């Protein structure tokens, strides 16, 4: 049996990292057009770099919660295959021991727009940082902005098509292509499960739903599988 899991900001909420669209969420405080688009970066690179410096700093002290640990346990102990896809740019899945495809990148990584090299981002990035490979001052956080193509889409398509069970955890189902994964997996025959604080935008496409805080619901669900 193969389980393909998509996680969103809700899985890291109880680690103290804010979500995007809940009350007090990141996009209620910042204009995403300014800080999370290629156009915003072209207009004011310093503002964008500072925004991700702030987010990287906030995330530095965060620890994985029981949901991250339960997913790592599932990946290690389940007798079938468990593929984890995350929209999150934090590294809490890895800190808990999971391997995850970061479709929206990671704010702990930097990349060069000239030679496409990638490396671990320093805690504080600067607009004129030279690329460690080619020396050009064309560096940016390795995060995917609105209007850009997410990472790993071919691998993800395979994991959706071959899933027996697709599970979405802590995501509102607002941002495509991730919002469309449930329909894609369902169309290819997967059973679908939503684990969230409240029903998401595509609640009717899930066969089953478990509502509640991820730190409680995810370990309980994993216990039923192992
Ligand atoms: P959202 O902020 O849109 O949604 C978070 C979801 O988590 C909501 O459905 C909440 O109900 C749920 N939630 C909150 N606390 C929870 C908890 N303790 N346990 C379980 N669920 C909880 O975040 P995402 O769906 O991840 O992209 O957002 C998707 C993308 O939009 C992000 O990756 C980011 C953002 O703009 C980019 O920056 C490209």
Boltz pocket constraint, residues with backbone or C-beta under 6 A from the ligand:
constraints:
  - pocket:
      binder: B
      contacts: [[A, 7], [A, 8], [A, 9], [A, 10], [A, 11], [A, 13], [A, 14], [A, 19], [A, 20], [A, 21], [A, 22], [A, 25], [A, 36], [A, 87], [A, 88], [A, 104], [A, 144], [A, 145], [A, 146], [A, 169], [A, 170], [A, 171], [A, 172], [A, 173], [A, 174], [A, 175], [A, 195], [A, 196], [A, 197], [A, 198], [A, 199], [A, 200], [A, 212], [A, 213], [A, 214], [A, 215]]
      max_distance: 6.0
